[in-house]
Amino acid sequence: MSSTMRVGFVGAGWRLAPYLTVLRALPEEFEPVAAVSRTDATAERFHARYGVPTTTDLDAFLTSGPYDFVLLSVPWPQILPLAGRLLDAGIPVLSETPIAERTELVGGFLERYGATAPLQSAEQYRFQPMHAARIAVARSGRLGEPVSVTASFAHDYHAMSVARAALSIGFEPVLVNATALGDRGARPLGRDGWAADLDPQSFDRTVAQLVWPERDRSVIYDFTGEQYFSPIRSRRMAVRGTLGELAEDRVTLMRAPAETTMLPLVRTDTGLDGDLGGHDLRDVRLGDEVLWRNAFDGARLSDDELAVGAVLRRMRDFVTDGTAFYGIADAAEDQYLSELVHRSAAEGRPLTSAPQAWSGLPSHLV
C-alpha cells in the first residue's frame, strides 16, 4: 500500500461533491482513480466535472484498480449487493449511508461477511466542528452526567449518531414515541438556489421522544427537511447534564454551590478584518480550552467538508491498521432508531426496540 490512498467511486451523484472537493485539497493523501455510474450521461458528467475516468461497466471498474478503498454512494436498494460485490473482490468499502434502509436485512449481511468486514459508513455529522465541540463538552464531565439531548439539526440517522455520541449510548433498549406534526411556511432557499416567491407551502415535520430507561437518558428529536437550507428554520442542539447545560454555542454550569458560570463556544477564524492569512476556521474553544482544531489548515474547507475530510482520514486509518470509527453495527443502530421514529409516527403509538443482529457487538460511539 502506498502512502497515497487510491480511491474508487461506485456511484456518481451529487452526494460525492464534498468528497471530491476534499480529495482535490489533499492530493498527497488521496488519489481518485476511477468511478462507475449507472448511465452514460452521468458517467460523462462526472468525468467532465472531476476528471475521474468513469465507466458504466462494473467489471471494467474493478479491473481499473487497485483501490485502497471504494466510496459507495448509490440508492439504498443497490448498497447491499454492491457492497458484497466489492468485499468479495477484496476491496474495503466506505458506504456513504448505512448499508440498508430496512435494517432487517443487516443480519444476513453480518452472517455472510461478519462484524469485522472491511466496511465503514461515512457518517460525518459528529465530526463537523461545532458538533465535535459539543460532543466533547458533553463527554468531558463539565456538565456532570449528560442525561438528555435535543436534536433539531439533521434528519434520521445523522441526528441519532450525534445524540448517541453525546450521551455515550450504545445498543441498549429504547422506548420511542413520535408524532408527524407537519409544518407550513415559505421555502425561500433550496438545493437549486433562491426561490422566486415566498408563497407558504406544507412540508413534513417529525417530533419524537426516545428514552433509554436502563441508562436514564433521553433524546428529543424535532426536524423538518427545510432546516437544511432554509434561513427561517434554524438548526439547534442542546445537551443537558446533572450540573449544567449546553445550548447551541453557550455552556452554563455549576462550579460549586451558589456559583454558576456561563462560557461561550467560540469559533476562531483567520482572514477576517484585515487578517491576510486567508479565510479559514482555526479552532473551536470553550474559554481557553481548544475543543476542536482544524486538521486541514489552509485547505479553506467548509464545516461539512472538514467533517468529510475527517471521515476520509479515519477510513485511511481503518484500511491501514483496522481502527474502526463507524462500522456496520453503529450505522445499523442509528438507522434502526430512525425506523422506530417513523413507524411510531405512522402508527400513532409508542414502540419498544427489540434485540437486533448487531445488539451484542461493541459500539464505537460509547
N, C-alpha and C positions, 0 to 999 in steps of 0.2 A: 504494500500500500504506500503510495507516495504521500508527501506532506500536503499536497493539494487534493482535496476530496473531489472525485469525479462524480457528478450528479446527473441523473437522468430524470425525465418527467413523463409520467403517464397521465395524459390529460393536458389540455392547453387552453383552459378557460381563464376568466378574469381573476379568479382567486389566486392564480400564480403570480400576479403582478408584483406584490410586495416581496416575494421570494426572489424574483429575478432582479429587482432593484437592489436587494441586499447582496446577492451573488456578484453583481457588477461592482459593488462597492468593496468587495473583498476578493479580488482576483487571485491573491496569493494563497487563499484558503480554500476556495471552491471553484470548480470549473464546470460550467454547464456543458454537457456532452451531446445529448440528443433528446428528442421528445417524440412521443407518439400520440396522435389525435384520431378522433373517430372519423372526421370528414376531411376532404381535400381542402375545402375553403378555410377551415380552422387551422389546418397544418400550414397553409400558405401565409395566413395572417400571423400566426405565432412566429414563423421563421422570419417574416419581414420585419416584425417589431423587435425581436430579441436576437436575431442572428443565430438561433439554435437550429441545427439540422432537424427537420421534423418529418415524420412519415406517418402513414395510416396503417402500416403493417407491423403488428406487434412482434412477429418473429424477426423481422429485419431490425427492429429497435433492439431486441435482446442481443443480437449479434453485433450491434454497433458499440457495445461496451469496450472494456469492462467498466462497471459502475461500482463506486464505493457504497452508494445507496441511491434509491429511486424515490422521488417525491410523487406520491399517488394522489391525484386530485380529479376525481370523477364523481358522477352522481352515485348516491348510496347503493342502488341495486347492483352496480358494477364493482364495488370495492372488494367484497369478499372473493369473488372469482379471480380478479386481477391481482389482489394481494397474494392469493395462493399461488398463482402462476409465477409471480416474482420470487416468492420464497422457495418454490420448487426449483427455480433456476439458480438458487443460492445468492440472491440479491437482497440485502437488508432494505426494509421499507419504512418510509416516513409517510404515514397516511394523513392527509390534510384534515380529515374529520375522523371521528370514531368509525370503526370498521363496519358497523351495522346500524341501520336506522331502527330495526327491530332487534333488541338485544337478546331475544330468544335464540337468535342464530349464532351468537357468540360461542355458546357451549360446544357446538360441533366443530368450530374453528379451533378452539382450545384443545379439543380432544385430538384433532389431527396434528396440529403444529406445536402444541404445548405452550405453557405460560411464558417460557423463556425464548419464544420465537423472536428473531431479529426484526421486530416491528414496534415502532413507537408512533404516537399520534402527535400532530403538530398543533397542540393547544397552546396558543401564545398569550392569552389574556393575563395570566398571573405573572408574566414576565414584562408586561407593559410597565413603564417607570412608576407611575403613581400607584397602580395596583400592587406592584412588587414592594413599594414602600409601605403601603397599608398592611399588607400581609406581614411584613417584618415587624411593624408595630404590634399587631395582634399577637404574634408569636413571641414577642420579646419579654412579656411579663409586665410591661408598663401599665397595661390596662387591668392587671390582675389576671384572673382566669377568663378568657373570652367565652361568652355564652350565647351571643346571637349576632347575626349578620343581616343587614337589609341590602338586598341586591337588586338594583334597578339601573343596570348599565349595559347588559348584554343578554342575549336570549339563550335559553335552554342550557346545554352542557357547558357553554362558555361561563355563564354565571355560576353554575354549580361547582365548577372546578376552582374558581376563585374563592367561593364561600367555604368549600371544604378545606382548602389550604389555610384560610384564615382561622378556622375553628379546629384544625388538625383532626378532621373527621375521616375515617376510613370507610369500611363497608358495613357499618353497624345497621341494625333495623331502624326504619324511619316511618313516621306517620305523615301522610300528605293530604292536605285539604286545599283544593284550588277552585277558583271561580273565573269564568270568562266574562269580564265586565264590558269589554269593548271601550272604544274611545272615539272622539269626534273632534275634528279641527282642521285647520289649513295644513296643506302639505307643501310648504314653501321651498323645500330643497330635497332632492333625491339623488340617486346614483348618476342620473343624466344631467344634473345641474339644477338651476333655479327654475321654479315654475312661473308661468306667465300670469297666473291668477292666485287668489287667496280664498277660493271657494272651499267651505268646510266639506270634509269627507269623513266617512266612517272607516275605522281600522281596528284591528284586534288588540286587546289588552288582557293579559292574564295575571291574576294575583293569586299567590299560593303561600301557604304556611307549611314548612317542613320541620318536623320535630324528631330529634333523636333521643328518646326517653332514657336509654341506658347511659347517655353521655350528658344529659341535661343541656343540650344545645339546640338551637333553632335558627331557621332562616326564613325571612320574609322575602319572597320573590315577586317583583312587580315590574312588568316590562311590556312595552309596545314597540313594534318594529320601527316606528317613526323616530325612536330615540337615537338610532344610529346616525341619522343625517339632520334631523330637524333642529333648528335653532330655538324652537319654542317647546321642546320636550327634552329636558336635560337628563344627563346620566348621573346617578347618585349611588354612593356606597357608604354604609355605616357599620361599625363594629362596636358592640357593647361588651364591656367586661365587668368583673366584680368591683374594680377600683377605678374605672374610667370609661371613656367613650371616644371613639374616632368617628368623626362625621365629615366626610369629604376630605378637606385639607386642614382640619382642625382637630387637635387631640386635647381633651380635657381629662385630668386625672387627679387623684388624691395622693399627695406625697406623705401626708401624715394626718392625724385627726385635726380638723379645722384648718387644713392647709391644702388648697386646691391650686392647680397650675394649668394654664392653657398654653399650648405650643402649636404653631402652625407647621404644616408640611410645606417646605419652600423649595421650589424649582430654581436651580442656578443655571442661567443661560449665558452663553457667550454671544458676542456680536451685537449687543444692544447698546443704544445710546452712545455711539462713538467708539465702542469697543471694536477694533479692527481684526479681531481674531476669527471672524466668521460666525454665522448663527448656528449654534449647536446647543443641545442640552448637556450640561456637565454632570449634574448630580441632583438628588433629592435629599433634603436634610430635615431633621427634626431637632431644632436647637443647633447644637454644634456637632450632632451625630449624623454621619452620612449613612442613609438607609439604602440608597441605590446609587451606583456610579456608572457612567456611560462607558461601556467596554468597547465602543466603536467611535472613540473620539476622533473628530474630523470627518466622519463619513456623512454628516448632515442628513441623518435619517429621522423620519417621523417617529412618534411613540410606538405605533404599531409595527413599523419596520424594525425598530430597535428590539422589540419583542420577538419578531420573526428571526432576527439575527441571533438572539439568544437560543431559540429553538434549534437553528441550524448548527450552532456550535455544540449544543448538547447532543445533537444527533451525531456529530463528528466524534464526540467522546464515547457515545454509545457504540458506534462502529469500531472504535479503536480499542476500548477497554471494557465494554459491556455495562457502563454506568447508565442505568435506565432513568428516565425522568417523567414519562407519562405513557405507560405501557397499555397493553390490551385491557387489563383489569380496570385501571383508573378511568380510561376513556369509556369503557362499557358502563361503569357505575354512574358516571355523570350523565350519559345518555339514558340510562335506566331511570334516574331521578326525573329527567325531563319527560320521559314517557309517563311516569306516575302523575306528574303535574297535569299533563294534557288529558290523561284518562280521567282523573278526578274532576277536572273542569267539565269534560264532556258528559260524564255520568252523573254529575251533581252530588257526589258523595265522597267522604274521606276514604283513603286507601292505605293499606299497610304493606310495606315491602315484603318480599319473600326471598329466601336464600337463593342466590344465583350461582352459576357455574364458577364464577371468579371470587365468590364471597370469602373463601378461605385463603386467598392469596394476599400478599402484602401490598399496601398502598404506598405510593411514593409521594403522596401529599401530606402524610402524617408526620 
